[in-house]
Amino acid sequence: PVSFPAGKELGGELFLDQILAAASMVDRELLAMSEAGDVLPLQEEEGAGGKAEQIMQEWAQKHVVRLGLCPWAEAAMPTAKVVIDEEVVDDEGALQAFLRHADDLRGWDEEKVSTTLLVLPNFAGDDFETWHAFTEELEDALDEGGALEEIGDEVLVACFHPDFEYAGLEGEDRVLHYEKRSPLPVINLLRTSMIDKGIERGATAEVIAEHNEKALRAEGHSSIRKEWAKLLGGAPQ
């Protein structure tokens, strides 16, 4: 596996909380830009697999947006960039892809590209432990004192995986896994400037997290498994 120089420890939950805290602010700003027509259409990078792109679009609409798991997802879509990188098969390739697209995001005006979804269909899709270890190291490296601190000053990540699991959940509680599950492995690159604005304006992670739990529990584990099966075209997950 790729080796990151050790940085100050920071788990993925803090990143998710910061991202969710920006939700209300980003929703308003991106929706305003969309209505004004000052956005780029959601698009996939040239050469990417059409099937993967279709699956991710359906996931965003039928799961994330429909359940409101990320309140600004629908408004962000017009200014989001989706990249399907089928060449990445290991940690080193994933790191290089992240570095490349983090640099691209930093180069775009915020009004034109708000966020990047880096989809890696051929990296650790059936190996959550490998994915989790890599993304934890990436998050640590982006933190203050980490090897990628300079990038982390401008870009943070939220990571999703088909087999994501919160530890210790059983029975109906397993529905909560779907807060961070996606049909394919995804690294979502987000601008720290947008997150900071949301925090400054008082958007609370607690309210959003409470909503997500209620929405997922109301949907129910069995129902979400069936919906997931339709999305993936196979057996319930």
Disulfide bonds with the S-S distance in Angstrom:
none
